[in-house]
Amino acid sequence: MKTISLFERVTASTKHLSVIFVTLGLFLVSGLVITSRPVMAATPDGETPANEGICDSLKTNATPGLYGLCVAYCEAQDLDSFDKGPPNIKILANYNKKKQAGDPDMPCVKVPCPCWTDAELASITADNAAAACPTATNKIQIIDNAPKTHFAEADTTSTAPRCRYIDLNLAPPVVRSFSITETEAQSCFNAVSVACAATGF
């Protein structure tokens, strides 16, 4: 009978352990490859990151922290359900508490624009194009001149805030021009800004 030395036993055991560890390692790696999927951040409205573009001016022209609160507030408005109170109420309260003199009100507060409905504003870019989006500091328009003039305009000038909506393609033509509050004017301005951004202006 052949005697196996202690060295040979240890060497044989080490080889067996190496095979076991390699097999186990391959099994774990293959399990990770099979079960892993790309992880995508999701927001309630499906837009990532949450930013309608109307918070951008807060990045450089406002009290630090307001931009992040604005983005959070805009996205929180898209939530369909919540356990306690709507989170956007707390975010808006924090925004207003942090806001200093000269900072704007929360840009994406949903106040309807009295000059047009969402559908009317969307109809200006129904063909996925707009002729122009002229913008000034306090005034913005979205215009489509095909076949006839069709535009929405918001003016946030503090002395005379107003909005206008004209659609000459309808019979009878729709012509609206209202003096409105500063909050309404800002809401109209934001809505036109978003519409312009969606068409690439």
Number of C-alpha atoms within 10 A of each C-alpha: 3 4 6 8 9 9 9 11 11 11 12 12 12 12 12 12 12 12 12 12 12 12 11 12 12 12 11 12 10 12 11 11 9 9 7 9 8 5 6 7 9 11 14 14 13 11 12 12 11 19 18 20 15 20 19 15 12 21 13 9 13 16 17 13 13 23 23 17 22 27 23 17 24 24 23 19 17 14 14 9 9 8 6 6 9 14 16 20 13 12 19 19 12 13 21 16 9 14 18 12 7 9 14 16 14 24 22 21 18 15 12 15 22 19 24 18 12 10 9 17 19 14 15 23 20 12 10 11 16 21 17 15 22 13 17 9 8 14 19 23 22 25 22 21 15 13 8 11 14 26 26 26 25 30 23 23 14 11 7 13 20 26 28 20 22 20 22 15 14 10 7 8 11 12 13 14 15 13 15 20 15 17 19 23 30 29 23 28 27 23 24 24 21 15 21 22 14 14 15 11 16
